Amino acid sequence: MPNVVKGSKQHRMMVVPYRPGYRVFLGLGLLLVFVMVGAGSFYYGRIDAGRQYVVTASDNTRLSQQLAQTQDELDALRAQLASSMVDRRADEEVQSTINSLRQRVMQLEQDVSFYRQVMSPDSTELGLIIAEFSVERLEGQRYHYKAVFRQAGAGDRVLEGSVTIAVVGHKEQQRQVLPLAELLAEGNGFDPELNFRYFQNMEGEFELPEGFEPEQVEVRAESSKPVANKVEKIFSWSVVEA
């Protein structure tokens, strides 16, 4: 009867043939697997990186093309804007010229009408006539005035006489009458003498004092030849903007 040692666990034993080359082959196989896995991971990474590079380069090319196209469109819009601004300025200049010509035509029509009245032998007015008084604003309290005098029914005889002009208004609630000769701007003179055959213009610049509120202009004219005559005309204060 075999001897058995109690108290210890017994394992079954299996007898296999002894093959020293098998272990070497198994080790080489495992090593080959590890190498193949590593190489596969490396090449996959290279391929994936290449794909990412290709995608990135493609996107960059596409965006560059879009940027260039957008820049071209922007340049075209800028050119259109510049052209439209030039056209608008040209239109404004043309419109301004048209307005100036219209005003000039109106003035010429008034002058023609005036000359017709002066030269008309059928005029019902006789002697010295105060034909016109106008005021144009320059800047601040400075103004330009123009007065026109004519005679009718005197043939070709020369009229001689004199004129006084005054601006009437209020300052600090006090009525004031300011002779135009005392309001003349520097460099302007006022010659009150009349001496003409058909008509005579008087014009110049004057300046109103601060706080003065003009209301009307009184024009008085007196002729001594060819006949003695006195005329007076009151013009409401009306200013034409320059």
FENZIJO-V111214 format. One record per residue. N is the residue number from 0. PHI is phi in whole degrees, -180 to 180 (* if undefined). D_FIRST is the distance of its C-alpha to the first C-alpha in Angstrom with 1 decimal. Layout:
# FENZIJO-V111214
N_PHI_D_FIRST / N_PHI_D_FIRST
This chain:
# FENZIJO-V111214
0_*_0.0 / 1_-69_3.8 / 2_-81_6.5 / 3_-123_9.0 / 4_-93_12.5 / 5_-78_14.5 / 6_92_18.1 / 7_-117_18.2 / 8_-81_19.0 / 9_-105_17.0 / 10_-102_19.3 / 11_-77_18.9 / 12_-106_19.7 / 13_-125_22.2 / 14_-95_23.1 / 15_-122_27.0 / 16_-73_29.3 / 17_-90_31.0 / 18_-132_34.8 / 19_-63_36.7 / 20_-73_40.1 / 21_-65_39.0 / 22_-63_38.9 / 23_-64_42.4 / 24_-63_43.8 / 25_-64_42.5 / 26_-65_44.1 / 27_-65_47.3 / 28_-62_47.4 / 29_-61_47.0 / 30_-63_49.7 / 31_-64_52.0 / 32_-61_51.6 / 33_-61_52.6 / 34_-64_55.6 / 35_-65_56.8 / 36_-63_56.6 / 37_-65_58.5 / 38_-64_61.1 / 39_-62_61.5 / 40_-63_62.2 / 41_-64_64.6 / 42_-69_66.6 / 43_-65_66.6 / 44_-63_68.1 / 45_-62_70.7 / 46_-64_71.6 / 47_-64_71.9 / 48_-64_74.0 / 49_-62_76.2 / 50_-62_76.6 / 51_-62_77.6 / 52_-65_80.0 / 53_-63_81.6 / 54_-63_82.0 / 55_-64_83.5 / 56_-64_85.9 / 57_-64_87.0 / 58_-61_87.7 / 59_-63_89.6 / 60_-63_91.7 / 61_-63_92.5 / 62_-65_93.4 / 63_-63_95.6 / 64_-65_97.4 / 65_-63_97.9 / 66_-63_99.2 / 67_-63_101.6 / 68_-64_102.8 / 69_-63_103.2 / 70_-63_105.1 / 71_-63_107.5 / 72_-63_108.1 / 73_-63_108.8 / 74_-62_111.2 / 75_-65_113.0 / 76_-65_113.3 / 77_-63_114.7 / 78_-64_117.2 / 79_-63_118.2 / 80_-63_118.5 / 81_-62_120.7 / 82_-64_122.8 / 83_-66_123.2 / 84_-66_124.2 / 85_-63_126.8 / 86_-62_128.0 / 87_-66_128.3 / 88_-63_130.2 / 89_-64_132.4 / 90_-62_133.0 / 91_-63_133.9 / 92_-65_136.3 / 93_-64_137.9 / 94_-63_138.2 / 95_-63_139.7 / 96_-64_142.2 / 97_-62_143.1 / 98_-62_143.7 / 99_-63_145.8 / 100_-66_147.8 / 101_-62_148.3 / 102_-63_149.7 / 103_-64_151.9 / 104_-63_153.2 / 105_-60_154.0 / 106_-64_155.8 / 107_-65_157.8 / 108_-62_158.7 / 109_-64_159.9 / 110_-64_161.9 / 111_-62_163.5 / 112_-61_164.4 / 113_-64_165.9 / 114_-64_167.9 / 115_-64_169.2 / 116_-64_170.5 / 117_-63_172.1 / 118_-88_173.9 / 119_-72_174.7 / 120_-78_178.5 / 121_-97_178.0 / 122_-63_176.1 / 123_-81_177.4 / 124_-87_176.5 / 125_-129_179.1 / 126_79_179.2 / 127_-74_176.3 / 128_-131_172.9 / 129_-87_169.7 / 130_-85_167.3 / 131_-159_163.9 / 132_-147_161.8 / 133_-134_158.1 / 134_-129_155.4 / 135_-123_152.1 / 136_-76_149.4 / 137_-103_148.2 / 138_-159_145.9 / 139_59_145.8 / 140_-101_149.4 / 141_-94_151.0 / 142_-139_152.8 / 143_-115_154.9 / 144_-117_158.1 / 145_-146_160.5 / 146_-122_163.9 / 147_-125_166.1 / 148_-125_169.9 / 149_-147_172.2 / 150_-131_175.7 / 151_-133_177.1 / 152_71_180.6 / 153_-113_182.0 / 154_63_182.1 / 155_-109_181.5 / 156_-79_182.8 / 157_-83_180.7 / 158_-96_179.5 / 159_-125_179.5 / 160_179_178.0 / 161_-150_175.3 / 162_-136_172.0 / 163_-130_170.1 / 164_-130_166.5 / 165_-140_164.6 / 166_-101_161.2 / 167_-109_161.3 / 168_-171_158.3 / 169_-131_156.9 / 170_-143_155.3 / 171_53_154.1 / 172_64_155.9 / 173_-112_159.2 / 174_-71_161.1 / 175_-134_161.8 / 176_-118_163.8 / 177_-108_162.7 / 178_-61_165.0 / 179_-61_163.1 / 180_-62_164.9 / 181_-91_163.2 / 182_-105_159.7 / 183_-62_159.7 / 184_-71_156.7 / 185_-58_157.2 / 186_91_158.9 / 187_-110_160.5 / 188_-120_164.2 / 189_-121_166.2 / 190_-102_169.5 / 191_-80_171.3 / 192_-77_174.1 / 193_-106_174.5 / 194_-159_176.2 / 195_-155_175.4 / 196_-98_177.0 / 197_-117_174.3 / 198_-157_171.3 / 199_-148_169.7 / 200_-102_166.1 / 201_-128_165.1 / 202_-154_161.5 / 203_176_159.4 / 204_-119_156.6 / 205_-141_156.7 / 206_-135_154.4 / 207_-86_154.3 / 208_-70_153.7 / 209_-62_150.4 / 210_86_150.5 / 211_-84_153.4 / 212_-113_153.0 / 213_-72_155.5 / 214_-126_157.0 / 215_-160_159.8 / 216_-125_162.0 / 217_-104_165.8 / 218_-118_167.7 / 219_-122_171.5 / 220_-132_173.7 / 221_-139_177.4 / 222_-111_179.6 / 223_-110_183.0 / 224_-138_183.8 / 225_-72_184.6 / 226_-136_185.0 / 227_-75_184.1 / 228_-160_181.2 / 229_-127_178.3 / 230_-134_175.0 / 231_-143_171.9 / 232_-146_168.5 / 233_-111_165.4 / 234_-111_162.0 / 235_-65_158.9 / 236_-67_156.2 / 237_-140_153.9 / 238_-114_151.6 / 239_-96_150.2 / 240_-73_146.8 / 241_-70_146.8
